[in-house]
C-alpha cells in the first residue's frame, strides 16, 4: 500500500463558542482528486486554512510524506508544496499574468541589483500556460481576464511553485458551464502529473464527474470517506445533512394576514429593472436567484440604502418615501444584512450597544439616554433570543457567528419592526444555530410580522418559505407557492427560463 | 490586524455603574493615568519645584489650550477621521475677534460670539466638504481648510499681531479663582459636558458607531453624514474656544497663532488611548493625554532640558504610549485564543 502524500490525524480546532473541527482524520494520495464535501459550517474552510497556515490547529498531527510537519505560516505551507486556490482569487488585478505568476520570486538578470529578467519570466510563464493548454498571453493584465482564465493563472502559479498538493476552494461557484469543463480538464491534467488535489465543493453533480474519493464533513466531524463507485448522490446527501428535512427546517404554518409591504416597479442604478411584489403578515417570502441576480440590491433599495430611480413602496397600504435607512426603520422595516461583520455589527462595541443602536431613540428622556432602561431592554432581548454567553457587556467580536446573528436580530426587535428582510440569514453559522434562527423566524411570524428571506441555499428556500420569488438579472422571473416549488423550477427561473 | 492597535479606554463607564465592575477595562483606562502618576512621581523626586501648588496650577494653565482643542480632535478621531485645521481655525477666529473688538469697536460679547461662530462655521465646512463633496479623507479636506484659514488670517491682519483686548475678553485665559486658573475650570466644565454628550446622548453614541463601522451604522439608521458634520463643527468650535483662552494668556491675537497645535492635540488624544481607526477613546483619556504632555514639558523645563530636546521626548512618549497599547492588545488576543 502506497503511503499518502498528506495524512491528517485527529485535527481539532475551536473558536469561541464553536467547535469547528473535532478530531478529523484525512488521507490524500498523490495523483488523487479528493473531494471535501459538507454544508456551510461543516468545517471545510477551517480545515483548508489549517493546511495553508492561515489558522493553527489546536490539536492533531499533519504528516506529509511520512514526516510530521508544522504549518505555522502560509509561507511554510508553500515550502511544503501546498498551494491553495481560494474562491476570491489572490491575484493583483493591475499586474500582468507573468508578474502575478512570479510575484515575489522574479527570475533575476542581475541578482545583486534586483534587476528582473523580463524575457525569462515571460518565457517561463508562457510555457506554464501552454502546459495547461490555456490560451492566455503572459503580458495581459489580470483584470482583463475572465474568472475562469484567472483561475488558470492561479493554477499556473501553483505549478511554478512545484506544488504537490493543490487545494481548490469551491472553484466552480462563479464559473460558466464551459469554464467548468475547462477547469475539470486541467484538474485531471494535474492529477496525471501526480499532484494531489483537494477539491472543495457542495455541488453533487460535479462530484460524480471528478471525484476519486469523497470525504464528507458534518458539524466539524468526518462522517465518511468513500471511494469512487462506493457512493451515490442520495447517500452523500444523507451523510452531508445528517438529519431529516423536518428537523432541519422546522417550518410552521401561520395564517396569512394583511399585505404588509408592496413594491411597485422599482428601478435602480444598482441593476433592478422594474421589480414589483407584495409581502404579507404571517408569511415567509423566499427570494431565490443566482449571485448577481439583484436580490441584495432589491433589499437595499427597499431599505433606502441605495437610491431608487423609479418606483413606489407601500407599507400597510400607505405610500412611503424612504430616502435612507433611518426612514425605513421609522416605517417599520428591518434589514438583516448578508454580511454581519461588515454591515450588521459594530464589532468593537458591546452586545448591549449593538442591540440598542437602531432603536436608541426610544431611550431618550430630556435629551439624555436612560442608560438603565437601555441596558434592561438589551438584557431582556438577549435573554429572549438565548444569546450565548448571556453577557451584554461582551464585545460583539467575541461571539460566534450564530450568536452574532441573534444580536443583529435583537437589534431589529428593539426597533419594533414589523417587516423583516433577511439576507442570507444562516450563512456561515453552524447547523444547530441555523435551526435556532429558523425558530426565531417562526416566532416573528406568530407575532404577525412579515418575513422576506433572501437565500442562495435552495433547500433553505424550499424548506422555510410559504411563497418563493425567483430573480434573474434585476427582474422577478418566477413565483411559486410552497406546494408547487421544486429545485428544478426555481433553477430554470433563476437562469432566465432557458 | 491594524484594528488591534488600541482598545483600552472604557467606552461605557455607565455599564460599570450598572453593578459589576469590569476590572480589565478599568485597568486599561487607567493605563494612561498610571503613566501620568508615574511621570509626576519621577519629576517630584528629580525637582523640588515640581510638586508645588504654584507649579501645578501652572501646568493646569499650560494644558488648557491643548485640552480644549484635543476634546474636539477626539470626536473626529472617534469617527476614524482627523482635523488638521484646528490650529489655523484658532488663528483665524482670534484675529477676527481682534479686528471686530479692537479695530471696529464692536461690543466684546458680539465680537467673541462672532469668533466662536466662525470657528464652528469653518468646522461645519470641513464636515460639508467631507460628506457632500465626498473628498476621500478628512486628512485632505482639513488640510485644505488649514491652509485657507491660515492664509485668510494673514491677509485680514496684514500679517501683524493685534493687541489690547478689554479684560472681559481676556477673562477666560487670564483670570484666577483663588489659586486656580479659570481656564482650567473651563476645561473641567467642557470635559464634563463632552463626557455627558458622548455617553448619554444618541448623537454621542452614534459617534462611536460611525467610528466602529460606518456601513453597519448607516444600515442601523444612524444619520452618518449628519453625525460627521456635527463632529467637525464641534471640533472647529472648540478650536475657537481655545483661541479665546489664548487671547487671555497673551493679550493679543496673531495670525501665526496655533501653528502645530493640531499635532499636539492628536498626540494628546492618542496618548489618551483613542484608536486612530475610530470607535475607541474617552474624554478622560484625552484629558490625561493632554496633562501628560503638559507635565512632561513643564518637568523638562524645570530640569533645564532644552526646548529642542523636549520635542524629542514628546515624540518618544507618543511612540512609547501607542507601543505599550499594541503589546497589551496582543496579550489580550493571545489570552482569547
HADDOCK unambig.tbl for C-alpha pairs under 7 A between the chains (distance, minus, plus):
assign (segid A and resid 305 and name CA) (segid B and resid 219 and name CA) 6.89 0.50 0.50
assign (segid A and resid 325 and name CA) (segid B and resid 218 and name CA) 6.74 0.50 0.50
assign (segid A and resid 325 and name CA) (segid B and resid 219 and name CA) 5.64 0.50 0.50
assign (segid A and resid 325 and name CA) (segid B and resid 220 and name CA) 6.86 0.50 0.50
assign (segid A and resid 325 and name CA) (segid B and resid 221 and name CA) 4.91 0.50 0.50
assign (segid A and resid 326 and name CA) (segid B and resid 221 and name CA) 3.94 0.50 0.50
assign (segid A and resid 326 and name CA) (segid B and resid 222 and name CA) 6.58 0.50 0.50
assign (segid A and resid 326 and name CA) (segid B and resid 223 and name CA) 6.98 0.50 0.50
assign (segid A and resid 329 and name CA) (segid B and resid 221 and name CA) 6.62 0.50 0.50
assign (segid A and resid 342 and name CA) (segid B and resid 216 and name CA) 6.51 0.50 0.50
assign (segid A and resid 343 and name CA) (segid B and resid 215 and name CA) 5.51 0.50 0.50
assign (segid A and resid 343 and name CA) (segid B and resid 216 and name CA) 4.02 0.50 0.50
assign (segid A and resid 344 and name CA) (segid B and resid 216 and name CA) 4.94 0.50 0.50
assign (segid A and resid 345 and name CA) (segid B and resid 216 and name CA) 5.80 0.50 0.50
assign (segid A and resid 346 and name CA) (segid B and resid 209 and name CA) 6.46 0.50 0.50
assign (segid A and resid 346 and name CA) (segid B and resid 212 and name CA) 5.46 0.50 0.50
assign (segid A and resid 346 and name CA) (segid B and resid 213 and name CA) 5.45 0.50 0.50
assign (segid A and resid 346 and name CA) (segid B and resid 216 and name CA) 6.67 0.50 0.50
assign (segid A and resid 348 and name CA) (segid B and resid 212 and name CA) 6.48 0.50 0.50
assign (segid A and resid 357 and name CA) (segid B and resid 220 and name CA) 6.74 0.50 0.50
assign (segid A and resid 358 and name CA) (segid B and resid 220 and name CA) 4.77 0.50 0.50
assign (segid A and resid 358 and name CA) (segid B and resid 221 and name CA) 5.81 0.50 0.50
assign (segid A and resid 360 and name CA) (segid B and resid 202 and name CA) 6.72 0.50 0.50
assign (segid A and resid 361 and name CA) (segid B and resid 202 and name CA) 6.80 0.50 0.50
assign (segid A and resid 367 and name CA) (segid B and resid 201 and name CA) 6.58 0.50 0.50
assign (segid A and resid 368 and name CA) (segid B and resid 200 and name CA) 5.28 0.50 0.50
assign (segid A and resid 368 and name CA) (segid B and resid 201 and name CA) 4.90 0.50 0.50
assign (segid A and resid 369 and name CA) (segid B and resid 200 and name CA) 4.91 0.50 0.50
assign (segid A and resid 369 and name CA) (segid B and resid 201 and name CA) 5.42 0.50 0.50
assign (segid A and resid 369 and name CA) (segid B and resid 202 and name CA) 6.89 0.50 0.50
